[in-house]
Amino acid sequence: MKILFLEPFYGGSHKAVAGGFAAGSRHQVEILSLAPRFWKWRMRGSALAFIRQINNLADYDLVFASDMLDVTDFKALAGPHCPPVVLYFHENQLSYPLEPGEKRDFHLGFTNIISALAADGVFFNSEFHRDDFFSAAKSLIRKMPDLRPGWVLDKIRSKTGVLYPGIDLDPRVSVSEERHDSSLDRPLVIWNHRWEYDKNPKAFFTVLERLKRRGILFYLAVMGEQYGTVPEEFKDIEERFDAELLVCGYQEQAADYRKWLAKGSVVISTAIQENFGISVMEAVAHGCFPLLPNRLSYPELIPERLRPDVIYRDDADLEARLEHVLVQPDAYRDRAVALATHAAGFSWTHMAEIWDKALETLLTIEPVVSGRGR
């Protein structure tokens, strides 16, 4: 099968998923992408940009597009010979949290809804995201003054499935081999998320500062990509954590990134928006013990028997749990190993096969299958 992968926002998790699937699939996957900027204009104009770059759509068996593409525009421009189009939701513009002072553009939310309706198959990156999308879409439709098209949600739901994204692990190295004893004399706390407001850096750094003032020892690795405006909380961390900060900034080389993950003791998320959590699962697969909030997609990613150890209730609970991990890191070693083995199951080595089967099933017009079971 020949697949055309359209990615209007080729950066971050969007880039990682496109590249991971293309590298791992047994099918021929050709990526056509646009730079990761001006995301609102990507939603408005990427269909026009792509249609000019495609030599012959008839060469492809399937078009796979992320949620930044307006599928209705693309199919209209492509004409009657357009191959089946699959739409993959990394995020949606119906429920994505707004920056302070920002107003929601309902046109973009409706673009997501109509694109899902026009697509031949729809996948979300988690069960949480799927349910969140339908809840938000229902709420938006109820706001319409008349002619509320509630029927479209049933139509979309009938062709919807869940495909967890894969994570990038070195296939030559097992989990036990990649995790080595750290030479550090303190536990290393990992931040490997985007430097953006929706990852809630204020809560993360506030908890660390409180522990530092109480004399709890740790090191800190702050990685992750930066887009546009960087939240204020990042701007003085080199002074605030002068004795703790070992690395600060995005790691261009995968080997350097993995090196820091392998040295890490604990990875923390304080996010208010997360539909899967690629960065968290990468860190867990490299041996970091996770502390994750009781919201969003996180409970879904952790085996039920380990959730009581991993999932925290609020910032005070996070602080107490993190202190215990930092003071007694060896007590969490066995659970970290079990979690690493679980997270490694999300490697593209395994997930590409699941994606291939789901897309093959869709083309045979059979019920859409879900992603990796928990």
VEXROLO-805114 format. One record per residue (C-alpha): x, y, z; residue in one letter. Coordinates in steps of 0.001 Angstrom, whole numbers, padded with zeros to 6 digits, always signed. Layout:
% residues N
XYZa;...
% end
This chain:
% residues 374
+000000+000000+000000m;+001215+003496-000813k;+000278+006126+001782i;+000545+009906+001434l;+001085+011382+004901f;+000065+015063+005029l;+001415+016986+008029e;+000654+020740+007984p;+002538+021323+011267f;+005751+019341+011013y;+007171+019812+014503g;+006996+018345+017993g;+004742+015311+018384s;+003345+015815+014872h;+006811+015372+013370k;+007686+012506+015701a;+004541+010557+014784v;+004911+011117+011047a;+008553+010060+011067g;+008036+007150+013438g;+005207+005636+011429f;+006944+006185+008085a;+010089+004460+009380a;+008255+001552+011017g;+005421+000791+008591s;+005667-002119+006185r;+003894+000093+003644h;+005403+002846+001535q;+004754+006099+003423v;+005579+009424+001756e;+005512+012495+004013i;+004467+015858+002637l;+004878+018557+005280s;+004783+022264+006079l;+006860+024175+008620a;+005537+024218+012222p;+004426+027843+012449r;+001292+029975+012020f;-000931+027088+013071w;-004210+028919+012471k;-003166+029710+008928w;-002114+026090+008472r;-005675+025039+009239m;-007009+027616+006796r;-004553+027174+003963g;-002667+023862+004108s;-005106+022116+001743a;-004341+024716-000930l;-000601+024356-000335a;-000644+020561-000469f;-002822+020209-003552i;-000252+022190-005550r;+002575+019919-004403q;+001016+016540-005192i;+001866+015310-008666n;-000749+012571-008971n;-003119+011580-006170l;-004040+008444-008091a;-000598+007074-007215d;-001699+006636-003596y;-004003+004135-001922d;-004608+006270+001176l;-004155+009827+002402v;-003289+010138+006110f;-003642+013666+007506a;-003309+015276+010923s;-005961+017507+012482d;-004403+020703+011086m;-005743+019859+007620l;-009194+021001+006478d;-010309+017706+004935v;-013376+019228+003288t;-011213+021713+001393d;-008696+019036+000452f;-011272+016567-000879k;-013085+019289-002796a;-009824+020380-004430l;-008720+016804-005088a;-011895+015916-006935g;-013735+012606-007374p;-010598+010473-007682h;-009267+011334-004237c;-008159+008219-002313p;-009710+007524+001095p;-008631+010112+003670v;-007852+009235+007290v;-007818+012062+009849l;-005636+011740+012964y;-006277+013990+015965f;-003213+014971+017991h;-005309+017775+019519e;-008536+019564+018705n;-009583+023209+018679q;-012819+022583+020560l;-011270+021951+023968s;-007601+022977+023767y;-006972+025266+026775p;-006647+028942+025921l;-003839+031254+026893e;-004812+034016+029357p;-006816+036660+027518g;-007338+034530+024416e;-010854+033943+023021k;-011828+030673+021378r;-012245+030725+017610d;-015286+028501+017064f;-014605+028450+013332h;-011528+026340+013993l;-013530+023954+016159g;-016096+023575+013412f;-013261+022891+010974t;-012326+019905+013145n;-015919+018674+013227i;-016555+019034+009498i;-013158+017541+008659s;-013973+014492+010777a;-017327+014196+009023l;-015688+014404+005583a;-012907+011929+006394a;-013283+008244+005580d;-011789+007246+008908g;-010966+009100+012119v;-008438+008200+014815f;-007610+009827+018134f;-004357+009429+020060n;-006115+008291+023263s;-009487+007260+024615e;-009492+010391+026730f;-009043+012593+023652h;-011792+010817+021734r;-014282+011277+024566d;-013175+014870+025143d;-013662+015698+021462f;-017205+014379+021329f;-018142+016118+024572s;-016788+019457+023339a;-018322+019033+019887a;-021721+018326+021415k;-021417+021439+023584s;-020507+023617+020605l;-023372+022328+018485i;-025786+023126+021316r;-024650+026760+021145k;-025963+027102+017609m;-029144+029232+017454p;-030904+026763+015131d;-030311+023958+012612l;-028180+022087+015144r;-026572+019148+013284p;-026386+016706+016169g;-026557+013837+013684w;-022983+014498+012529v;-021565+013233+015826l;-023156+009811+015379d;-021850+009753+011831k;-018325+010587+012993i;-018436+008177+015924r;-019286+005273+013622s;-015927+005570+011856k;-013759+006511+014846t;-011026+004553+016575g;-008035+005060+018862v;-004428+004681+017733l;-001857+005431+020384y;+001246+007087+018927p;+004495+005228+019101g;+007585+006467+020910i;+011126+006638+019604d;+013389+004097+021284l;+016673+002734+020014d;+015691-000744+018727p;+019247-001986+019232r;+019120-001463+022994v;+016826-003198+025459s;+015250-001345+028353v;+017517-003056+030873s;+020652-002286+028835e;+019792+001342+028149e;+019166+002062+031811r;+022496+002325+033577h;+023565+003281+037062d;+023883+007034+037241s;+027127+008587+038422s;+025165+011492+039900l;+025204+011950+043664d;+021579+013174+043707r;+018393+012057+041956p;+017788+013817+038624l;+014358+015364+037945v;+013374+015443+034270i;+011306+018078+032425w;+011131+017091+028727n;+007914+018831+027664h;+007289+021822+025425r;+008057+025186+027020w;+004461+026385+026810e;+001697+027510+029135y;-000435+024369+028688d;+002298+022256+030289k;+001840+024340+033463n;+005516+025067+034259p;+004527+027341+037147k;+003268+024421+039217a;+006343+022337+038355f;+008918+024943+039362f;+006937+026030+042431t;+007016+022487+043826v;+010749+022201+043147l;+011456+025541+044823e;+009521+024507+047912r;+011540+021288+048172l;+014810+023159+047601k;+014029+025596+050428r;+013493+022626+052735r;+016914+021221+051866g;+015791+018310+049664i;+018656+017563+047258l;+018136+016933+043544f;+019483+017759+040107y;+017359+019116+037287l;+017320+018564+033508a;+015035+020965+031629v;+014693+019888+028007m;+011844+020086+025480g;+011123+022249+022447e;+010305+025959+022417q;+007752+027647+020164y;+006965+031349+020008g;+006566+033008+023389t;+008350+031255+026250v;+006482+031375+029582p;+008000+033627+032226e;+008666+030669+034520e;+011546+029510+032284f;+013354+032826+032003k;+015295+032786+035253d;+015619+029084+036047i;+019416+029180+035655e;+019565+031579+038611e;+016779+029979+040652r;+018274+026493+040272f;+021932+027371+039875d;+023100+024431+042001a;+020676+021928+040504e;+020394+022612+036762l;+022610+020273+034722l;+021120+020826+031267v;+018804+023525+029954c;+017293+023562+026481g;+016220+021352+023626y;+018561+018464+022838q;+019080+018404+019083e;+020742+014987+019063q;+018587+011993+020007a;+021582+010338+021687a;+022052+013322+024003d;+018345+013368+024849y;+018342+009659+025650r;+021496+010041+027737k;+019758+012490+030068w;+016609+010375+030249l;+018719+007363+031207a;+020319+009373+034017k;+016923+010556+035277g;+015244+009320+038444s;+011812+010882+038053v;+009790+012562+035301v;+006960+014907+036273i;+003991+016306+034418s;+001877+019190+035696t;+000131+019678+032325a;-003364+021063+031875i;-003422+019780+028296q;-002187+016382+027207e;-003942+013978+024876n;-001297+011261+025034f;+002090+012074+026556g;+004924+011025+024250i;+007608+012788+026283s;+006447+011171+029517v;+006382+007686+028031m;+009832+008178+026498e;+011214+009071+029914a;+009422+006159+031596v;+010755+003736+028975a;+014269+004927+029839h;+013735+004142+033535g;+012366+007367+035038c;+009648+006952+037637f;+006622+009096+036639p;+004522+011389+038822l;+001429+012346+036824l;-001780+014269+037576p;-005125+012543+037946n;-006487+014052+034727r;-006229+014051+030957l;-004794+010932+029299s;-002364+010023+032083y;-004365+007444+034054p;-005037+005667+030758e;-001318+005169+030111l;-000401+003581+033447i;-001255-000039+034377p;-004056-000038+036914e;-002023-001794+039603r;+000609+000973+039500l;-001683+003991+039306r;-001833+004502+043101p;+001954+005006+043085d;+002077+007242+040004v;-001048+009406+039943i;-001178+012424+042257y;-004264+014415+043322r;-003030+018005+043527d;+000148+020085+043896d;+000465+019335+047622a;+000231+015607+046910d;+002820+015968+044137l;+005198+017707+046530e;+004853+014993+049142a;+005294+012170+046625r;+008264+013834+044939l;+010006+014363+048268e;+009661+010660+049021h;+011079+009687+045610v;+014013+012071+046011l;+014836+010968+049552v;+014378+007226+048909q;+014901+006651+045148p;+015904+003010+045605d;+012458+002236+046994a;+010979+002917+043548y;+013459+000940+041457r;+011345-002198+040956d;+008267-000178+040007r;+010347+001955+037639a;+011568-001200+035886v;+008015-002539+035551a;+006831+000782+034157l;+009762+000939+031738a;+008841-002454+030331t;+005239-001306+029944h;+006245+001952+028244a;+008572+000154+025847a;+005470-001525+024461g;+004609+001830+022887f;+007769+001742+020773s;+007204+002158+017041w;+008697-001321+016721t;+005361-002571+018092h;+002987+000279+017277m;+003701+000488+013523a;+002228-002978+013076e;-000946-001938+014910i;-001225+001182+012745w;-000706-000853+009573d;-003454-003299+010501k;-005866-000496+011433a;-005389+001250+008085l;-005649-002011+006148e;-008860-002802+007992t;-010261+000620+007166l;-009582+000130+003459l;-011498-003145+003508t;-014473-001233+005030i;-014518-003327+008164e;-015061-001890+011671p;-012251+000400+012765v;-010034-001154+015435v;-008634+000457+018534s;-005029+000955+019536g;-002835-000879+021981r;-004692-002312+024946g;-003689-001367+028459r;
% end
